[in-house]
Amino acid sequence: MKKRFALAALLAVTPFAVPAQALSYSYVEGGYDLANIEEEFGDDTEVDGAYVGGSFEIGSSFHLFGRYAKLTGEDGFASNSGGHIFDTDFETGELGLGYHHGLGDQFDLIAELSLLSQRIETTRTTRPFFGDLTPYTVTERDQSSNASRFALGLRGLMDDRLEGWAKAGYLGGGDFEGGFFATFGAQVKFARTWGVVGELEFAESWNQFRLGVRASF
C-alpha cells in the first residue's frame, strides 16, 4: 500500500513537468525510503523512514556520491506466554566514486565503486499474560555489516522532462555473503533546478524503494 501511494505521488507531478537540462552529476536529494529485508527464518521485515543523498561532480568524467537512511519498523504477535512487539532499527550508508562517459547527446555510460555500511537492531518487548505482568525488553539482534559495491549502467534523457537510469552490479566482501543487485530509477523535472525522483533496488537480502525531491546544480 505504501508503494502504491508513493508511485501515485510520482505520477501526479508529471503533467506539470518542464523541459529538463543536461544530465547533472551535482545534486542533493531527500525523501521517503521503504525497505523489505529478507529474513532467513520467518516473515520478512518491513521498515521505512527518511533518506538523504547527493552527488558532486569532480572534473568532466568523475563524481563523488553518497546516501544515508535511517528506517524503523514494528511487528507483533501473541503466544501462550504473552504479547510480543518487535521493533527494528535499520541504518544504511554509502559513499563512493562514480565515472560517466557520454554515449551521445542524451545518454551516459556510468560505473560506480562504493563502500556500503549497514546496521540492523531488533528488540522484543513482551507483555506477559500470567504471573509477573511487568513488560520486559530484550535485544534479539544487533548486527553491523560492511561491504564494497560495484555497478555498471546507463543514465539518459527519455524526453524533455524525464530522465532515467538502470544499473546492475555485485555486492560483497567484508561481512556480506555477496550477491548481485539491480537498480532502476527516474526523475521528473518540474522546475529548472527541482525534480521528483523515484528508485527501486533489488538485492539478495533486501528490496528498497525511494521517493524524493532532488535539487540539481
C-alpha positions as CSV (number, residue, x, y, z in Angstrom):
1,M,0.0,0.0,0.0
2,K,2.8,2.4,0.8
3,K,4.4,1.7,-2.5
4,R,1.2,2.5,-4.4
5,F,0.8,5.8,-2.7
6,A,4.4,6.7,-3.4
7,L,4.1,5.8,-7.1
8,A,0.8,7.8,-7.4
9,A,2.6,10.8,-6.0
10,L,5.3,10.5,-8.6
11,L,2.9,10.2,-11.4
12,A,0.8,13.1,-10.2
13,V,3.6,15.7,-10.9
14,T,4.2,14.5,-14.4
15,P,1.8,16.8,-16.2
16,F,3.4,19.9,-14.6
17,A,7.0,19.0,-15.6
18,V,9.1,21.5,-17.6
19,P,11.9,20.9,-20.0
20,A,15.0,19.2,-18.4
21,Q,18.5,20.5,-18.6
22,A,21.5,18.3,-19.5
23,L,22.4,15.5,-17.2
24,S,23.8,16.8,-13.9
25,Y,26.1,14.9,-11.5
26,S,25.9,17.6,-8.8
27,Y,22.7,17.4,-6.8
28,V,21.2,16.9,-3.3
29,E,18.1,15.0,-2.6
30,G,16.0,13.6,0.2
31,G,12.7,11.8,0.9
32,Y,11.0,8.6,1.8
33,D,12.6,5.2,1.9
34,L,10.9,1.8,2.2
35,A,12.8,-1.4,2.6
36,N,11.8,-5.0,2.8
37,I,14.5,-7.1,4.5
38,E,14.5,-10.8,3.8
39,E,14.8,-13.0,6.9
40,E,16.4,-16.4,7.0
41,F,13.5,-17.8,9.0
42,G,10.0,-16.4,9.3
43,D,8.4,-13.4,7.7
44,D,10.3,-10.6,6.1
45,T,10.8,-7.3,8.0
46,E,9.5,-4.1,6.6
47,V,11.0,-0.8,7.7
48,D,10.6,2.8,6.4
49,G,11.8,6.3,7.1
50,A,13.8,9.2,5.7
51,Y,16.9,9.3,3.5
52,V,19.3,12.0,2.3
53,G,21.8,11.7,-0.5
54,G,23.8,13.6,-3.1
55,S,26.5,13.7,-5.7
56,F,29.2,16.2,-6.6
57,E,30.9,16.3,-10.0
58,I,34.7,16.4,-10.0
59,G,36.3,17.1,-13.3
60,S,34.4,16.2,-16.5
61,S,34.1,12.5,-16.0
62,F,34.0,11.7,-12.3
63,H,31.7,12.3,-9.4
64,L,31.5,11.6,-5.7
65,F,28.2,10.3,-4.3
66,G,26.7,9.2,-1.0
67,R,23.4,8.3,0.7
68,Y,22.2,7.7,4.3
69,A,18.9,6.3,5.6
70,K,17.5,5.6,9.0
71,L,14.5,3.3,8.9
72,T,12.3,1.8,11.6
73,G,9.6,-0.9,11.7
74,E,7.3,-2.6,14.2
75,D,5.6,-6.0,14.2
76,G,3.9,-8.2,16.8
77,F,2.2,-11.4,17.7
78,A,0.7,-13.2,20.7
79,S,1.7,-16.5,22.2
80,N,0.7,-18.5,25.2
81,S,3.2,-16.6,27.3
82,G,2.2,-13.1,26.3
83,G,2.1,-10.4,23.6
84,H,5.3,-9.7,21.8
85,I,6.2,-6.4,19.9
86,F,9.3,-6.4,17.7
87,D,10.9,-3.0,17.0
88,T,13.5,-2.9,14.2
89,D,16.0,-0.1,13.5
90,F,17.8,-0.2,10.2
91,E,20.6,2.2,9.2
92,T,22.4,2.2,5.9
93,G,25.1,4.5,4.5
94,E,27.0,4.5,1.2
95,L,30.0,6.5,-0.1
96,G,31.5,6.1,-3.5
97,L,33.2,7.3,-6.7
98,G,31.5,7.3,-10.0
99,Y,32.6,7.6,-13.6
100,H,30.4,8.8,-16.5
101,H,31.2,8.7,-20.2
102,G,28.9,10.2,-22.9
103,L,27.4,7.8,-25.5
104,G,25.7,10.7,-27.3
105,D,23.9,13.8,-26.5
106,Q,21.4,12.1,-24.2
107,F,22.9,9.0,-22.8
108,D,25.9,8.3,-20.4
109,L,27.6,5.1,-19.5
110,I,28.1,5.1,-15.7
111,A,30.3,3.0,-13.5
112,E,30.4,3.2,-9.7
113,L,32.5,1.8,-6.9
114,S,31.4,2.4,-3.3
115,L,31.6,1.3,0.3
116,L,28.3,0.2,1.9
117,S,27.7,0.0,5.7
118,Q,24.5,-1.3,7.3
119,R,23.4,-1.8,10.9
120,I,20.2,-3.6,12.0
121,E,18.9,-3.9,15.5
122,T,15.7,-5.7,16.7
123,T,14.3,-5.6,20.2
124,R,11.4,-7.6,21.6
125,T,9.1,-6.2,24.2
126,T,7.0,-8.9,25.9
127,R,3.9,-8.2,28.0
128,P,3.2,-11.4,30.0
129,F,-0.3,-12.8,30.3
130,F,0.4,-14.6,33.6
131,G,2.5,-14.2,36.7
132,D,4.5,-11.0,36.8
133,L,2.7,-8.8,34.4
134,T,5.6,-6.3,34.1
135,P,6.7,-5.8,30.5
136,Y,10.4,-6.5,29.6
137,T,12.6,-5.8,26.6
138,V,15.4,-8.0,25.2
139,T,17.7,-7.4,22.2
140,E,17.0,-10.1,19.6
141,R,19.6,-8.9,17.0
142,D,22.3,-6.3,16.8
143,Q,24.3,-6.7,13.6
144,S,26.6,-4.4,11.6
145,S,27.9,-5.2,8.1
146,N,30.3,-3.6,5.7
147,A,30.9,-4.3,2.0
148,S,32.1,-3.0,-1.3
149,R,29.8,-2.5,-4.2
150,F,30.4,-2.2,-8.0
151,A,27.8,-1.1,-10.5
152,L,27.6,-0.6,-14.2
153,G,24.7,1.0,-16.1
154,L,23.2,3.7,-18.3
155,R,21.7,7.1,-17.5
156,G,19.9,9.2,-20.1
157,L,17.2,11.7,-21.0
158,M,14.0,10.0,-22.2
159,D,12.4,13.2,-23.4
160,D,12.4,16.9,-22.5
161,R,11.2,16.4,-18.9
162,L,12.1,12.8,-17.9
163,E,15.4,11.1,-17.3
164,G,16.0,7.5,-16.2
165,W,18.8,5.2,-15.2
166,A,19.4,1.5,-14.8
167,K,22.3,-0.2,-13.0
168,A,23.4,-3.7,-12.2
169,G,26.3,-4.9,-10.2
170,Y,27.8,-7.1,-7.4
171,L,27.8,-6.5,-3.7
172,G,30.2,-8.5,-1.5
173,G,33.3,-8.6,0.7
174,G,33.5,-7.7,4.3
175,D,30.6,-9.1,6.4
176,F,28.3,-9.6,3.4
177,E,27.7,-13.0,1.9
178,G,27.7,-11.4,-1.6
179,G,25.3,-11.3,-4.4
180,F,24.0,-9.4,-7.4
181,F,21.7,-6.3,-7.4
182,A,19.8,-4.1,-9.8
183,T,18.6,-0.5,-9.6
184,F,16.1,1.3,-11.7
185,G,15.2,5.0,-11.3
186,A,13.7,8.1,-12.9
187,Q,13.5,11.8,-12.4
188,V,10.7,14.1,-13.5
189,K,11.7,17.8,-13.6
190,F,9.1,20.3,-12.6
191,A,11.5,23.4,-12.5
192,R,14.9,24.3,-13.8
193,T,16.5,23.0,-10.5
194,W,13.9,20.8,-8.9
195,G,12.7,17.4,-9.7
196,V,10.9,14.3,-8.2
197,V,12.9,11.1,-8.1
198,G,11.8,7.5,-7.7
199,E,14.1,4.5,-7.4
200,L,13.7,0.7,-7.0
201,E,16.6,-1.5,-5.8
202,F,16.5,-5.3,-5.8
203,A,19.3,-7.1,-3.9
204,E,19.9,-10.6,-2.5
205,S,18.8,-9.7,1.1
206,W,16.5,-6.7,0.6
207,N,14.4,-4.7,-1.7
208,Q,14.2,-0.9,-1.4
209,F,12.0,1.8,-2.8
210,R,12.8,5.5,-2.6
211,L,10.7,8.6,-3.5
212,G,12.2,12.0,-3.0
213,V,12.9,15.6,-4.2
214,R,16.2,16.5,-6.0
215,A,17.8,19.8,-6.5
216,S,20.4,19.7,-9.3
217,F,23.1,22.3,-9.9
